Amino acid sequence: MRPTRIPLFPLNVVLFPGMSLPLHIFEPRYRLMVSHCLTHKLEFGMILASDKGVATVGCTTQILQTIKIHPEGELDILTEGRAVFRAVDLLSENEYHEAIVEYLSDGPAEPETKQEDALMGSFQQCHSLLYNRLWSPSPRDAHWPISYRMATRLPLELEEKQALLEMRAEPERQEFLAAWLGRVLPQLEMRERARGRASTNGHSVN
């Protein structure tokens, strides 16, 4: 059972379950929070804080590794997303933020469909254009929903990532990503063609 009262780390980031996130912890209050989580083997909540305010839906993260402790007490840690939550009450009893949360689960899992096959094809095309290679999924991450694993590797805007995080059904998330890829792929293909023309100085290769 995960605790319903958790430390909270507002940041201009949207974290997905299964997503790795390195963090540099420098503020004294969050160094205290990380120390508390390490001592008690607790997860803390990552939640989007932007110019528009603080979101109510976030994702807990587990500290996988302390990479470096700096002489001044600052920390470099590696974390990984775990469970989606909604903050129902914010607390200010400690130096760092805390919240009473409820955990949000997905609906029943559904079998793979042709939609997922088509989505994977579009995603691999996008991944190849962005990173010059196909995505090789890790068997270790196979238990995380494919939508989160894809979204981690796509240049979504923060608002789009937050919208995806708040969706509570895998088919809905996949439809969201399919629509996003449908808009973005033509732009990436156009950019790739322009890059190819530039590399040949506007002349076709004989």
N, C-alpha and C positions, 0 to 999 in steps of 0.2 A: 504494500500500500504506500503510495506517495503521500507525503504530508500535505495538508491543505493550507498550511502557513509556510511561505517560502521567501527567501531573500529575493529581491528584485533588482535587476540591472537595466535601467532604461538606456537605450543606445540607438543611434541612427542606423540600425541594422535590422533586417528581418531574418530570423533563424528558422530553418526547417528541421523536422525530425531526421536524424541521420546525417545532417550537414556538419562538417568540421569547421571550427571557427577558432583561429588563434587570437588571443587577446593580450594586450599590454595593459596591465592594471597599475595605475599610478596614483589615483586619489586615495588618501588615507582611509576614507570610509569603505571603499571597495576593496582595498587590501585587507581590511578587517573582515569584510564579508567573505572574501576568498579563503582566508585563514580559517574562519568558522566552518565553511563548507568542506575544506580539506580535513579538518579535525573530526568532523561528525559525518563525513562521507555523504554530504547532501548535494543535491542539484540546486541550482538557482535559476530564476526566471529571466530570460531575455525578452525585452518588450520594446517595440518601436517607439522612439521619441523623436519627433520632428518638429518643424516650425508650426505644424497644425495641431500639435499637442501630443499626448501619450496615448497609444492604442490600448485597448482593453484585452486583446487576444495576443498571446505570446507563446513562447516555447521554452520549456525547461532545458537546461544544458548541464551535462556532466563534465567535470574536470578530468580529462584523461591523463594529463601530464603537466608537471611544472617544468617548463623548459629552462627558465633562468630566473634566478633571484639576484637583482641588482644590488650593489652596495648601499644605495639609498633606500632599499626596501621595496622598490617597484618589482613587479612580477611579469614574466611572460609565461602564459599558460596555453595549453591546447584543450579546447572543449568540443563537445559534440552534442547536437540537438537530440532531445528525447521525446517529450510529451507536450502536446498542445494544451493550453489552459486559457481560461478567462479569469481576469482579476475582478473579483466582486467587491473587494474592500481594500483600500490602501491603508497601511499602518505606518506610524512615525514614532515608534517606541524606541528604536535603536538608531545608531548613527547612520546606518544605510537603510534604504527603502525595503519594506516588506509588503506582502499582500496575502489576503485570504483568497484562495483560488478554487475554481472547479475545473476538473480535467474534461476535455472535450474528445469524445471518441467518434470514429467514423461509423457509418451504417454498416450492415453486413457486407462482407467481401463478395465481389461478383467475379465470375470467370472471365478470362481474357476474351476479348472480342476482336472483330476485324478493325474496329475503331482504334484499338490499342496498337495493332500491327501498323496501321496507316500513320498513327502518331509517331511510332518509333522510326519509321522511314523518314518522316519530315524532320524529326529531331536529329537523326544521324546526318542528314543533309546539312542542317544548320550547324551542327557541331563541327563537321568537316570544313565548312566555310569559315567558321570562327577560329578554329584551332589547328586547321590543316591535318586533322586526323579524325578517325571514327572514335566513338565512345566505346570503351571496353568496360562494361559494368563489373564491379567486384562482387564475387559470390558472398563475401562477408556482409554486404549491404542489401542482400536480396530480400530481407524481411521488411525493408522500408518501402512504402508505396512508390511506384515508378514515377508518379507525378512529382514528388518531392525530390527524387534523385535527378530528374531532368531539370527542374526549376533551379536547383543549386548550380547548374552549369550554364544557365541562360542569362543574358544581360537584361533581365526584367527590371523595370522601374520599381522603386520601393513600394509605391502604392499598389502596383500589380502583385508584388510578392505578398503584401499584407492581405490583399483580397484572396489570393490563393490559399494562404494560411488559414483564413477564416472559413473556407469551404469545408463542409463536413462529409463529403461523398467523393470517392475516388473518380467515378465517371464525370462528375461536375468539374473536378480539377483537370482531368484529361481534355475535356471539351474546351476549357479555358486556354490550355496550352496549345491545342490544335488551332484555335482561332488566332492566338498570338503568333504562332509560326506561319500561319497563312498570310498574315500582314507583313511579317518581317523577312521571310525567305526571299520574296521578290526584290526587296531592297538589298539584301546581301548578295544575291546573284548579280544585280546590276552593278554593285560595287566591285565584284570580282571581275566582271567583263571590262569595266573601266580600267581596272588595274592591269588586266592583260593587254589592253590596247596601249596603255602607257608604257608597258615594258617593251613593246615592239615599236615604240615611237610613232604609232598610228599606222604602221605598215603591216600588212599580212605577211606571215612567214611562208616562204616558198618551200 
